[in-house]
């Protein structure tokens, strides 16, 4: 009961959450009065997935040469082409 009360007061105090992630990327989440914190976190998670920020952070953890990136993209294109050609047959 106490935990639920704390969540409600937290949501009442906050009106907007802005989270900065490297460079100029920013996620804005509007919070309505009395909205549950779990629902707000779910919105945040959805926006992070939708904007592919987690993928970008993982890719930038280490430097990848352009030739390696091109090779990877080429292999991916060959793989998808094989799958599409099997579906057509």
C-alpha positions as CSV (number, residue, x, y, z in Angstrom):
1,X,0.0,0.0,0.0
2,X,2.8,2.4,0.9
3,X,4.7,1.6,-2.3
4,X,1.6,2.4,-4.4
5,X,1.2,5.7,-2.6
6,X,4.8,6.7,-3.3
7,X,4.3,5.9,-7.0
8,X,1.3,8.2,-7.2
9,X,3.1,11.1,-5.5
10,X,6.1,10.6,-7.8
11,X,3.8,10.8,-10.8
12,X,2.1,13.8,-9.5
13,X,5.4,15.7,-9.0
14,X,6.7,14.8,-12.5
15,X,5.0,16.3,-15.5
16,X,7.6,15.5,-18.1
17,X,10.6,13.2,-18.4
18,X,13.4,14.0,-20.7
19,X,16.3,11.6,-21.1
20,X,19.4,12.6,-22.9
21,X,21.4,9.9,-24.8
22,X,24.6,10.9,-26.5
23,X,24.6,13.8,-28.9
24,X,21.3,15.4,-29.7
25,X,19.0,12.4,-29.2
26,X,16.4,12.9,-26.6
27,X,13.3,11.0,-25.6
28,X,10.3,12.9,-24.3
29,X,7.6,11.1,-22.3
30,X,4.5,13.0,-21.3
31,X,3.1,12.0,-17.9
32,X,-0.5,12.5,-17.1
33,X,-1.6,13.4,-13.6
34,X,-2.0,10.3,-11.5
35,X,-0.5,7.9,-14.1
36,X,1.1,4.7,-12.9
37,X,4.9,4.7,-13.0
38,X,4.9,1.2,-14.5
39,X,2.9,2.5,-17.5
40,X,5.4,5.4,-17.9
41,X,8.3,3.0,-17.9
42,X,6.6,0.8,-20.5
43,X,6.2,3.9,-22.7
44,X,9.9,4.7,-22.3
45,X,10.9,1.1,-23.2
46,X,8.7,1.2,-26.3
47,X,10.3,4.6,-27.4
48,X,13.8,3.3,-26.9
49,X,13.1,0.2,-29.0
50,X,11.3,2.2,-31.7
51,X,14.1,4.8,-32.1
52,X,16.7,2.0,-32.1
53,X,18.9,3.8,-29.5
54,X,20.0,0.6,-27.8
55,X,21.2,-0.9,-31.2
56,X,23.1,2.3,-31.9
57,X,24.8,2.3,-28.5
58,X,25.8,-1.4,-29.0
59,X,27.2,-0.7,-32.4
60,X,29.3,2.2,-31.3
61,X,30.9,0.3,-28.4
62,X,33.8,-0.6,-30.7
63,X,35.1,0.7,-34.0
64,X,34.2,-1.3,-37.1
65,X,36.1,-0.7,-40.4
66,X,34.1,0.2,-43.4
67,X,35.3,-2.8,-45.3
68,X,34.1,-5.1,-42.5
69,X,30.8,-3.3,-42.4
70,X,30.4,-3.6,-46.2
71,X,31.2,-7.3,-46.1
72,X,28.6,-7.8,-43.3
73,X,25.9,-5.9,-45.3
74,X,26.8,-7.9,-48.4
75,X,26.4,-11.3,-46.6
76,X,23.1,-10.1,-45.1
77,X,21.8,-9.1,-48.6
78,X,22.8,-12.5,-50.0
79,X,21.1,-14.3,-47.1
80,X,17.8,-12.3,-47.5
81,X,17.9,-12.9,-51.3
82,X,18.2,-16.7,-50.8
83,X,15.2,-16.6,-48.4
84,X,13.1,-14.6,-50.8
85,X,14.0,-16.8,-53.7
86,X,13.0,-20.0,-51.7
87,X,9.7,-18.4,-50.9
88,X,8.9,-17.7,-54.5
89,X,9.6,-21.3,-55.6
